[in-house]
Amino acid sequence: MTSSWARWAKLFEDAGYVALTPGWPDDPETVAEANADPGVFAHKTVGEVADHFAAIVHALERKPAIVGHSFGGLLVQILAGRGLSAASVAIDGAPFRGVLPLPLSSLKAAWPVLGNPANRNRAVPLTYDQFRFAFANAVDEDEAKELYATFAVPASGAPLFEAATANILPWTEVKVEENPDRGPLLILSGEKDNTVPRAISEAAYKIQQRNPGVTEFVEMPGRGHALTIDHGWNEVASPALAFLKRFV
């Protein structure tokens, strides 16, 4: 949900940037609306969402700096690979073609969706316990419950299935192009992330190093997959902002 980026947007605007927080196509405005009509999230593929954001970028007067988390982190790298970003920050980005590690915790986090092939065409909500493991394992119980109530919405199953088969299907949309015009890229990884563990982020970093531009990797100690929305969000936003300030 775009509301999860509100604090980041203010931080970046206070630093002199114009902050845009566009959502995925047809996303509802609020968490309540999303939970009331979860079907709105279904059937959205990685390629469709990437094209949606590419159209937004093309409407701007200059290349933007782009920041994304989880599948947003994957989309950041796809857009940068198309030469659409002045600089990028990918936070715990979902894996793409060529990223081979599959840690058990990542499989467990995704199993509520991947465990049923019919979920490919559905929007799937997480129970609190599933959310606790996948997102909020690095915060205390009270904060985990607050994060679940505030931010948890059903997720489109299609991108998870696409990411899971990216190294099998040669026509996959879940791929990142090598491009000398990619621009500087920072990959941030939460040390305790169960959904996108360091092994996945580090594999993406090694692939991204094939580009001639600046590619950097930073691990955030003690942080889980909710690192962009939990109480320590500023500890993640600050190094992201500092990186972008060097180039944009």
DAKA-V632849 format. One record per run of one state. SS is the DSSP state (alpha for helix, beta for strand, coil for the rest). FROM is the first residue (numbers start at 1). TO is the last residue. Records with the same first field share a line. If there is no record, write none. Layout:
SS->FROM-TO / FROM-TO
//
This chain:
coil->1-1 / 15-30 / 37-37 / 42-45 / 59-63 / 70-70 / 82-84 / 92-103 / 115-116 / 122-122 / 125-127 / 135-140 / 152-154 / 165-183 / 191-197 / 209-214 / 221-232 / 246-248
alpha->2-14 / 31-36 / 38-41 / 46-58 / 71-81 / 104-114 / 117-121 / 128-134 / 141-151 / 157-164 / 198-208 / 233-245
beta->64-69 / 85-91 / 123-124 / 155-156 / 184-190 / 215-220
//
